[in-house]
Amino acid sequence: MNNNTQQIANFVAGLHRRSLPPEVSNAARLCLADWLGVAMGALGEPAGRAVYDACAGTIGRGRSTLLAGGRADALTAALCNGTLAHCLDFDDTYVKANTHTSGPVWAATLALGEELGASEQDMLHAFVAGFEASARAGYGLGEAITARGWHCTGIFGRIGAAAAAAALFRLDTEKTLNALGAAATQAAGLTVSFGTMAKPFHAGKAAMDGVLAAQLAKNGFEAAQNVLEPGGGLDRALIQDGSVRICPADFSGWEILQNSFKPYAACHLTHPAIEAARAARSASPGITSVRNISVEVGELAMQVTGGKSGEPLTSLEAKFDLKYVVALALHGRSLSAADFRSPLRVEPDVIATARRVRVAAGSGLGYASARLFAELDGAQPLRVEIPVAKGHPGNPIGWDDMQEKFFGLVDPDKHSLLDRVRSFGTSSTSGLMQAAAASASVS
């Protein structure tokens, strides 16, 4: 009756007994570097500060490090650090499930790992277990769920966080099934919240609820054990017309190797259009004076980011406004975190260009592709096509690119911090979070 969910639970419960392939460990460390960089880069963000302040009463009552300062219990640390990791909307994306997986899963892993005194190797295994479980729950569902107004990070991120926590507790298959069920029944997060503080809160709450689900299961809590079956509950509730279902779990490969990292600090769906605009500027530096610029993107990108005005009022809105980010790229901006700092400072010439951008869904375009067209005075029309945007598996970034991103968010003098990440998994106990928090406090 529970074959699919059982396979996922078996994988999670047994992964600590397996050696991770070197490329999988490397991918998990890349995820950690990305997670830590974007979380530390967000320490001044209002959403992270609001969550931290709301938890003030629990600070000082635990062993888990808060990047914003102090220590707390694992639930609080997962919530606060998980929220920080998604504040800049600059964290990684598992595209098959449209999920910012590392945000909640690393937050849960590190918070509970510190509380339990787990080794770095145990935490690395737990994160991989969480990532792979989240992927098996979500692959193939991401676009359909997002199109129906659900935020996948709040759904599959919870399942991944619960799986990671279950792995750290060394729960057996039966209790892992209950942890997954307890996480799935808490699934939440609405796309209408995109562009507000509630979006990063989804990631933090997913981390917190995942840890809670595993804690409950460890203590005998029983939940539905068929929620991750095709048509078994979760997919039927979220996609009520039954047009898409959870795929049968296949553990013949490692989905973490299919993860994507963001080179730009905006919604991942905008990245192909950003790259098209950057390429257009290189080909024609005067393109910002062109009367009309047409951009074609995939259906999901059109739905989530294409219908905005091009005149955002806040930094969070700006990250989801495709016309605006295309205009930034056409004006030569790098689209780093600095381009979206609060309060947002918009420039009249960028807004003028954004008003001339037209956006439509293009035939044959997906998550990682886009096309741009522009009519140039006295020259042939300009056409740029991006088949696979940078950062996706077909056009990946490695440690050199990750280092550039990391030190764009964290003081470049903190080389030892990145060195710790690159060797994570080799120490019996971890001081990474304490070192990161100490580094942040003196920056």
RASULWO-V931131 format. One record per backbone hydrogen bond with DSSP energy under -0.5 kcal/mol. NH is the residue of the N-H (numbers start at 0). CO is the residue of the C=O. If there is no record, write none. Layout:
# RASULWO-V931131
nh/co
NH/CO
NH/CO
This chain:
# RASULWO-V931131
nh/co
5/1
6/2
7/3
8/4
9/5
10/6
11/7
12/8
13/9
14/10
16/13
17/14
23/20
24/20
25/21
26/22
27/23
28/24
29/25
30/26
31/27
32/28
33/29
34/30
35/31
36/32
37/33
38/34
39/35
40/36
41/37
41/38
42/39
44/41
48/44
49/45
50/46
51/47
52/48
53/49
54/50
54/51
55/52
57/54
58/54
58/55
59/70
60/57
60/70
63/71
65/69
66/64
68/65
71/63
76/72
77/73
78/74
79/75
80/76
81/77
82/78
83/79
84/80
85/81
85/82
86/82
86/83
87/83
88/85
92/259
93/98
94/92
96/93
97/93
97/94
98/93
100/98
103/99
104/100
105/101
106/101
106/102
107/103
108/104
109/105
110/106
111/107
112/108
113/109
114/110
115/111
116/112
116/113
117/112
119/426
120/426
122/118
123/119
124/120
125/121
126/122
127/123
128/124
129/125
130/126
131/127
132/128
133/129
134/130
135/131
136/132
137/133
138/134
139/95
140/137
141/95
141/137
144/140
145/141
146/142
147/143
147/144
148/145
149/144
150/188
151/149
153/150
154/150
154/151
155/151
156/151
156/152
158/154
159/155
160/156
161/157
162/158
163/159
164/160
165/161
166/162
167/163
168/164
169/165
169/166
170/165
175/171
176/172
177/173
178/174
179/175
180/176
181/177
182/178
183/179
184/180
185/182
186/183
187/153
190/148
192/189
193/190
195/192
198/192
198/195
199/195
200/196
201/197
201/198
202/198
203/199
204/200
205/201
206/202
207/203
208/204
209/205
210/206
211/207
212/208
213/209
214/210
215/211
216/212
217/213
218/214
218/215
219/216
220/215
228/225
231/228
233/226
236/232
237/233
238/234
241/238
246/138
254/252
256/253
257/254
258/255
259/92
260/390
262/260
264/334
265/263
266/318
269/266
270/267
273/269
274/270
275/271
276/272
277/273
278/274
279/275
280/276
281/277
282/278
283/279
286/283
288/285
289/286
292/355
293/372
294/357
295/370
296/359
297/365
297/368
298/364
301/297
302/298
303/299
304/300
305/300
305/301
306/301
307/304
317/313
318/314
319/316
320/317
321/304
321/319
324/320
325/321
326/322
327/323
328/324
329/325
330/326
331/328
332/327
338/335
339/336
340/337
345/343
349/346
350/346
351/347
352/348
353/349
354/350
355/351
355/352
356/353
357/292
359/294
361/296
364/361
368/365
369/385
370/295
371/383
372/293
373/381
374/291
375/373
378/375
381/373
383/371
385/369
386/384
388/367
390/394
391/388
394/391
395/392
401/397
402/398
403/399
404/400
405/401
406/402
407/403
407/404
408/404
408/405
409/405
413/410
414/412
416/413
417/413
418/414
419/415
420/416
421/417
422/418
423/420
425/422
429/117
434/430
435/431
436/432
437/433
438/434
439/435
440/436
441/437
441/438
442/439
